[in-house]
Amino acid sequence: MTFVKKYLAWGAGVLALLVALLVALPGSKPRGFDASGFGNLPILEGGRVKPLDSLARNSLLVIHSRQGFRHEGRMVGPDEWMLDVLFRPQVADQQPIFVIDDPEVISLIGAKQTKNRNYFSFADLSTHLEEVQKQATSAQPIPAPKRTRFQSAIVNLFDRVYLYYKLRNTLQLAGSPGLAWELQSLGNPEAGMRHKDLTQLAHFRMLPPTTAANPDAWQSVGQALTAASSGGGLHPGLVPLAKLNAAYATGDAVSFNQALAEMNGVVTTLKPDALGQAGRELVFNRAQPFFVGLSIYFVAFLVLCVSWLYKPELLRPTAYALLLSGAIVHTIGLAARIILQGRPPVTNLYSSAVFVGWGAVILGLIVERMYRKGFGTAVAAAAGFASLIVAQNLGTDGDTMEMMRAVLDSNFWLATHVTTITIGYSGTFLAGAIAIAYALKKHLVAKVDVETDKALVDMAYGIICFALFFSFVGTVLGGIWADQSWGRFWGWDPKENGALLIVLWNAIILHARMAGYVRERGTMVMAIFGNIITALSWFGVNMLGVGLHSYGFMDKAFVALSAFCASQFLLMIICWAPARFWEQKPPTRA
C-alpha cells in the first residue's frame, strides 16, 4: 500500500511536468497562416536581436496587460495580432485592446463607464487622439511622483497609443496599398516623403545587414526603401516581405507560407545565427515556464492545505512532488533566460523576483526534506507563487531581457554581488514566511504541538543565519563594485542603506535570540518584520526616484507595497497575541 501511495504522489509530479511540456508545443495555424513561423523571424528592437514573437508579446502586455484577447468569439494570440497590426491595420484598429480604468479618461474619449466595458479599440480612440495628446503633453513635464491620478492615466494611455501607432506604420504606412506598391513606386519623388515617414515611425528593424562588415546594421523598411531609391540596390528581404504583406491582406495562406519560407532563406543567408537564436527564444516564450511554475506552486499549496484535513499520508508527499515539479520548471526557465541573455540570473527587477522565488523554493525543498512536517512545502509553494506573481506584474512594462544599463554591464559583478545579495533576499523572505506559518498555526490549530512549534522556530533561525551570511557578503561585494564603478566604497545611497539594514536586522534577530532577549514568539515576530525591511530595500528604493541605484520611479507599485507592509504589521500583531486569543474569557468578579 505504501508503495502505491508513493508512486501515486510522484505520478502527480510527473503529470505536472508533462503539462508544462505540452504548453511549450506550437499551437494551430490561425486560418492556415503560419503565424508562429512569422513570429520566429528575427528583428532588431531595443538594442538586441529577438524574435518578432517577443515584440508582439511585450507590446500586447504593455497595451492590453495580457498576451492575448478575445475578439469576435475567438482568442487572438500575439503573433496573429502583430500580423493584423502590420498588414491589416484596418482590422487591428477594430480590436478592443486598450484598457482604460480611469473614469476621467473614459469621459475624455466620450465613452460611458460601465461595469464590464473598459476595453477600447484604436478606432474608438481615433476621434479623441488630439485631446489625449494635448492632455498627455501637458502632464509629461511633471515628475511622475507628483502627477495626479488622471495625469498618470492619460500619459500611460498616450504612450500605449503611440506604441500601437508606430507598430502599424513600421512595415507600411497605414492606409497605403501596401509594401508591393512602395516597391513599384521607387524613384517617384512623392515616394521619398513616405519612405522618410516609414523611417521615422519604425518601431523595429526587420531586415538583416547585407554585409558582414557591420553585423548590427539592421535596416527598417523605410531605410531600405530610401537606400534603394538612392541607387543603393534593393535589399533582398523586401520582395518576400512584400509578398507576405499582399498574401496576408488578401487571405492567401498558401502564398503567405511560401513567402515566409523565402524570407527565412534570406535571413539564413544574411545572418545565419539569427534565426536559430530567435527560435530558441520563441520556444521559451511559448513555454511560459514562470507562469506554468506559479500554477504548479498554487496547486501544490492547495493539495497541502487539503492534506491537513484529509489523508495526510498520501497528499503531503503529493504536494512535495508537485513542489519539486514546479521547482524543475522554474529552474529550467531560469537557466533558459541565462542562456538567451548570456548573463547571470539577476539583471533587473523582473529577474530578481524570479530568482528570489527560486531561491526560496529550493531552500523550502531542503527544509522539508530535513523536517518532513509539511510546513517547508507550504512556505516554499507560497513564496514561489507570490514572487512569480510579482514577476508577472513587473513583466507588463515591456521587454524583460532588455539591454543592460552601463553601470550594470559587468557579468562578473552580476554573478557575484547581485546574485549573492538576492539569495539573501530569498532567505530573509523564507524565514518571514515560516514565521507567518507559525503565527497562523498558533491561532488556527486548537491542539498545542510543542514539537512542531520548535521545529518551525529552528527552521526560521537556521535560514536567518543563511540569509545573514549571503546578505553580508553581497553587501561587501557591492561596496567593492561601487569602488570600481564610482570611486567610493560606500556613499549612503538608499539602496546601500537598505542592504545594510537587512544585514543589521538579521544580525539583531540572531543576537536577541542568543542573548535571551526574545524567545520563540519574539523571534518569529522579528522574522516577519524582516519581510518589511527586505521589501522596502528591494522595491522601495525605486519609488524614491533618487540615488545611483534608482532605475525608474515605480508609482504603480506604491499601493501594493504599502498593502504588503500593512499586512506584515498585522501578522506581527497576530504572532505576538496569545494563542487563540479570541477564546480567552475575561476573569469574573467574585
Secondary structure as GFF3:
##gff-version 3
##sequence-region A 1 590
A	DSSP	alpha_helix	2	23	.	.	.	ID=ss1
A	DSSP	three_ten_helix	30	32	.	.	.	ID=ss2
A	DSSP	alpha_helix	35	39	.	.	.	ID=ss3
A	DSSP	beta_strand	42	45	.	.	.	ID=ss4
A	DSSP	beta_strand	48	51	.	.	.	ID=ss5
A	DSSP	alpha_helix	52	64	.	.	.	ID=ss6
A	DSSP	beta_strand	69	71	.	.	.	ID=ss7
A	DSSP	beta_strand	74	76	.	.	.	ID=ss8
A	DSSP	alpha_helix	78	87	.	.	.	ID=ss9
A	DSSP	alpha_helix	89	92	.	.	.	ID=ss10
A	DSSP	beta_strand	98	99	.	.	.	ID=ss11
A	DSSP	alpha_helix	103	108	.	.	.	ID=ss12
A	DSSP	beta_strand	119	120	.	.	.	ID=ss13
A	DSSP	alpha_helix	122	126	.	.	.	ID=ss14
A	DSSP	alpha_helix	129	139	.	.	.	ID=ss15
A	DSSP	three_ten_helix	144	146	.	.	.	ID=ss16
A	DSSP	alpha_helix	149	168	.	.	.	ID=ss17
A	DSSP	alpha_helix	179	184	.	.	.	ID=ss18
A	DSSP	alpha_helix	189	201	.	.	.	ID=ss19
A	DSSP	alpha_helix	221	229	.	.	.	ID=ss20
A	DSSP	alpha_helix	238	250	.	.	.	ID=ss21
A	DSSP	alpha_helix	253	270	.	.	.	ID=ss22
A	DSSP	alpha_helix	272	287	.	.	.	ID=ss23
A	DSSP	alpha_helix	289	307	.	.	.	ID=ss24
A	DSSP	alpha_helix	312	341	.	.	.	ID=ss25
A	DSSP	alpha_helix	349	371	.	.	.	ID=ss26
A	DSSP	alpha_helix	375	394	.	.	.	ID=ss27
A	DSSP	three_ten_helix	395	397	.	.	.	ID=ss28
A	DSSP	three_ten_helix	406	408	.	.	.	ID=ss29
A	DSSP	alpha_helix	411	413	.	.	.	ID=ss30
A	DSSP	pi_helix	414	418	.	.	.	ID=ss31
A	DSSP	alpha_helix	419	444	.	.	.	ID=ss32
A	DSSP	alpha_helix	450	486	.	.	.	ID=ss33
A	DSSP	alpha_helix	494	514	.	.	.	ID=ss34
A	DSSP	alpha_helix	520	535	.	.	.	ID=ss35
A	DSSP	pi_helix	536	540	.	.	.	ID=ss36
A	DSSP	alpha_helix	541	544	.	.	.	ID=ss37
A	DSSP	three_ten_helix	555	557	.	.	.	ID=ss38
A	DSSP	alpha_helix	558	576	.	.	.	ID=ss39
A	DSSP	three_ten_helix	581	583	.	.	.	ID=ss40
###
